[in-house]
């Protein structure tokens, strides 16, 4: 499965690129119109001349000036006209678009964008009509999908044998086509894809009804008749085996999210994870809320925090998750993004078997690693993390900046290495990831929460804040409750800066406990 590889910053660049191309296209049209006007003017003049000359050729040529001008026109004027007609005003436009084309999205990016919409559709339980009519939470601009857009979405799913989403999008395309919307795709083609996808979902009565519609529209269709007979035989066989006397009437109401069961996949906590992304199932009971406090954090009387302590809020009691307010200034966030943008690349994950970093479909984002000495801002942020947490960052990983565009996500995962992958961080020589410090560098209009399926927590992005938790108990054992996920971004763009703090060097800053769960 491909994923969209463009981040929000690059998408913004594409917006301006498209604007430049539109201006170039307008200039080409103006040049083409000027060319046509000039040719038309010459054609009108020459038409008048030829009408006069052909009315009495001999009399016309008897005048020496006419004879001279005829020779001159055929030798000079028509050559100039030939050059005028052969001029290509599109050269500038073609040159401009050729320069920009290398940065354009390709077919895989388009497929990835379609997949991103389907991922959002599943996670936030949005029907195809909501997308088609632009009815999304937090949106500031309207954006409509045409019949052909919906058809292309369905075809993307169909080509991946994802008949569940193929049905949803083909049905939406058919609904809009039936309502009178104009389209390039024909109703027969739509019914062809939809009927077969419905059959693959196991709904024979509806597949038969849709195929009958297709036959009525095009009796000569090469597959419709054969498919209809095949579906009817299958249904008759099913009825005989179930001892039913007559077929059930086909469902006439439109297909929606609840019509067919969504196929299960590889993620066991899929339902819990997605419910938390929607803000459902959060286990923050009144009793648990009563254990949460806010305070000023001075880093155990750290000199850099004594005069300006950091505001700290409890997000969760056990495991303890805190949020630091005003952890980054606007200027710092902008500088970090500026440094990261030219270095951003598709985020990778560590293969648990080989230990090799590779891309994965369950992590859709772009990231960059920023060295300490690249800019004083990075050094200052690292020092602040050390002051607030009391942990040394000398053995921590570099600051990782990640951008999640629309549909960007990171499905449930552990930040620490488990017993089945003991060599995950061996090359670093700094031990396991003892803690995670996560800076939020943007607000997100909808979606994008950090959720913990094991204990039902959802932490929402707030620009300029940071959250912190321990991945390991004091004994060094992993806290499996900290399995977490970055929910898909529904509307907006999510920027984060991660700092993973390792065990080495923490011996006297966070001493070992005496029991496994200390």
JOPEGI-V32024 format. One record per residue. RES is the residue in one letter. NEAR is the number of other C-alpha atoms within 10 Angstrom. Layout:
RES;NEAR / RES;NEAR
//
This chain:
X;9 / X;17 / X;23 / X;24 / X;22 / X;24 / X;24 / X;18 / X;15 / X;13 / X;15 / X;12 / X;13 / X;17 / X;12 / X;11 / X;17 / X;15 / X;12 / X;15 / X;17 / X;13 / X;13 / X;19 / X;18 / X;13 / X;16 / X;19 / X;15 / X;13 / X;15 / X;16 / X;13 / X;13 / X;17 / X;14 / X;12 / X;14 / X;16 / X;12 / X;12 / X;14 / X;13 / X;10 / X;11 / X;13 / X;12 / X;10 / X;13 / X;12 / X;11 / X;12 / X;16 / X;11 / X;10 / X;11 / X;12 / X;10 / X;11 / X;15 / X;15 / X;11 / X;10 / X;10 / X;11 / X;15 / X;13 / X;11 / X;14 / X;17 / X;12 / X;12 / X;15 / X;11 / X;11 / X;13 / X;15 / X;13 / X;12 / X;13 / X;16 / X;12 / X;11 / X;14 / X;13 / X;9 / X;12 / X;13 / X;17 / X;16 / X;11 / X;14 / X;18 / X;14 / X;12 / X;15 / X;18 / X;11 / X;9 / X;14 / X;12 / X;9 / X;12 / X;14 / X;14 / X;13 / X;11 / X;14 / X;16 / X;17 / X;19 / X;21 / X;20 / X;23 / X;21 / X;24 / X;19 / X;25 / X;20 / X;24 / X;19 / X;15 / X;22 / X;20 / X;16 / X;18 / X;20 / X;24 / X;20 / X;15 / X;19 / X;20 / X;13 / X;15 / X;16 / X;17 / X;12 / X;13 / X;14 / X;9 / X;8 / X;9 / X;13 / X;14 / X;19 / X;18 / X;25 / X;20 / X;17 / X;25 / X;25 / X;19 / X;25 / X;29 / X;24 / X;20 / X;24 / X;21 / X;10 / X;10 / X;13 / X;17 / X;25 / X;21 / X;25 / X;28 / X;28 / X;27 / X;31 / X;32 / X;26 / X;26 / X;32 / X;23 / X;16 / X;20 / X;19 / X;11 / X;9 / X;9 / X;12 / X;13 / X;15 / X;7 / X;15 / X;14 / X;17 / X;20 / X;14 / X;22 / X;24 / X;22 / X;21 / X;29 / X;29 / X;23 / X;25 / X;24 / X;17 / X;16 / X;18 / X;12 / X;18 / X;22 / X;19 / X;19 / X;27 / X;23 / X;17 / X;24 / X;27 / X;19 / X;18 / X;24 / X;21 / X;13 / X;13 / X;14 / X;13 / X;11 / X;15 / X;10 / X;13 / X;23 / X;16 / X;11 / X;19 / X;20 / X;13 / X;13 / X;19 / X;16 / X;12 / X;13 / X;18 / X;16 / X;12 / X;14 / X;15 / X;12 / X;9 / X;9 / X;9 / X;11 / X;9 / X;9 / X;13 / X;12 / X;9 / X;14 / X;13 / X;8 / X;7 / X;11 / X;18 / X;16 / X;17 / X;9 / X;12 / X;15 / X;9 / X;13 / X;9 / X;9 / X;8 / X;6 / X;11 / X;10 / X;13 / X;15 / X;13 / X;17 / X;27 / X;23 / X;20 / X;25 / X;30 / X;18 / X;17 / X;14 / X;17 / X;19 / X;13 / X;16 / X;8 / X;8 / X;8 / X;12 / X;14 / X;10 / X;12 / X;15 / X;13 / X;13 / X;12 / X;15 / X;20 / X;19 / X;19 / X;12 / X;12 / X;14 / X;12 / X;14 / X;17 / X;14 / X;10 / X;11 / X;17 / X;19 / X;16 / X;22 / X;18 / X;18 / X;23 / X;21 / X;15 / X;10 / X;15 / X;12 / X;18 / X;20 / X;23 / X;24 / X;17 / X;15 / X;24 / X;19 / X;13 / X;14 / X;9 / X;17 / X;22 / X;13 / X;14 / X;21 / X;20 / X;12 / X;18 / X;21 / X;19 / X;10 / X;13 / X;20 / X;18 / X;20 / X;19 / X;17 / X;13 / X;16 / X;14 / X;15 / X;10 / X;10 / X;16 / X;11 / X;13 / X;11 / X;14 / X;17 / X;13 / X;15 / X;22 / X;28 / X;29 / X;24 / X;23 / X;22 / X;18 / X;19 / X;13 / X;15 / X;9 / X;10 / X;13 / X;10 / X;16 / X;20 / X;14 / X;13 / X;18 / X;19 / X;15 / X;19 / X;21 / X;16 / X;21 / X;21 / X;18 / X;15 / X;22 / X;20 / X;23 / X;16 / X;18 / X;23 / X;18 / X;19 / X;22 / X;18 / X;25 / X;26 / X;30 / X;26 / X;27 / X;26 / X;29 / X;29 / X;27 / X;20 / X;21 / X;24 / X;15 / X;17 / X;20 / X;26 / X;20 / X;16 / X;10 / X;9 / X;15 / X;13 / X;18 / X;22 / X;17 / X;11 / X;9 / X;13 / X;12 / X;17 / X;22 / X;26 / X;24 / X;27 / X;22 / X;19 / X;19 / X;22 / X;25 / X;23 / X;29 / X;19 / X;16 / X;21 / X;17 / X;22 / X;29 / X;32 / X;24 / X;22 / X;28 / X;23 / X;25 / X;15 / X;18 / X;19 / X;24 / X;29 / X;20 / X;19 / X;24 / X;18 / X;22 / X;20 / X;20 / X;24 / X;23 / X;21 / X;18 / X;20 / X;27 / X;22 / X;19 / X;19 / X;14 / X;19 / X;18 / X;23 / X;18 / X;16 / X;15 / X;23 / X;18 / X;23 / X;24 / X;26 / X;28 / X;31 / X;24 / X;26 / X;20 / X;19 / X;23 / X;30 / X;24 / X;22 / X;23 / X;19 / X;22 / X;21 / X;29 / X;26 / X;21 / X;17 / X;17 / X;18 / X;10 / X;8 / X;11 / X;14 / X;10 / X;15 / X;12 / X;9 / X;11 / X;12 / X;13 / X;12
//
